[in-house]
């Protein structure tokens, strides 16, 4: 496929964002002999004869201070204001990973395949692309801040990381970054996407025989928090999660004998988007609560489905109509009353105005930006008593 230059830069931008999302599910191997301890000083986008480079130090400085260097300004010039905010938000993602679980994941067929596939987008003169990726992920994940775009780049074992833009369109699609056809109905990404499956496999390995003081089950908004709810907690959030895939997730986790003293279920937005029937949603949510109760918890809390902005709710490729979200939330309240579990809605009130997501708390109309996630995180910490 031939990619226009402007689209090529968009793919470069998307790959940078995907590093903080899809690379966390790539593989670590603690016994791997690391390559020489270089660190990438710059990241280079190569598209035919065209190249554009960004100093890694400029990316970190932008992440921490939002100050833009001349070279970074040239790159940002390809992006809309909305995409610039998404890029800044992606730079804030820093994932704390269970190294032992990911060490086991290296032996799975899915893990080996995704690492091999990702290496194809990186141009190297040698054949050490897979080893270089693995080395960068190991060192980046072990950094004090966790694995993110900057820690990955700073750990990459070469003085530069060269991205072959012509080869990354498939990688961007695998990372669920492409919007797909406007005519295609939205899908449950957990059961239909490669990354959804490997993310669930990671959770299964990480939860084995563990006991947590708090567990969060939710969709992409919850997943965006990472493991930031404090020691002894685990975020089981997955992109695209609906009650259908929540049941699949719980049935996969229960055999691990994971225990959760408190459980928070934040679900419903994708059910509204996918157009699930009222009867099936209520049935699924009740079954999910029953499964969570087998995890030895003392308390279960429900979180209302998240509202979007008006503009996002009018675009069927982005979000559910606001009236449908209202309908789902009414069902959540009914199930909560039947199951005798509380709906913790008060802490989310600052996110909305008249049940519409505030524009300053989102970068795309549907998901929370860094400021919105702070409000959501604080609400969850209050529930957990932290």
Secondary structure by P-SEA (a helix, b strand, c coil): ccccaaaaaaaaaaaaaacccccccbbbbcccccccbbbbcbbbbbcccbbbbbcaaaaaaaaacccccaaaaaaaccccaaaaaaaaaaaacccccaaaaaaaacccaaaaaaaaaaaccccccccaaaaaaaaaaaaaaaccccccaaaaaaaccccbbbbcccccaaaaaaaccccccccccccccccccaaaaaaaaaaaaaaccccccbbbbbcaaaaaacccccccccccccccccaaaaaaaaaaacccbbbbcbbbbbccaaaaaacccaaaaaaaaaaaaaaaaaccccbbbbbccccccccccccccccccaaaaaaaaaaaaaaaaaaccccccccccccccccccccccccccccccaaaaaaaaaaaaaaacc
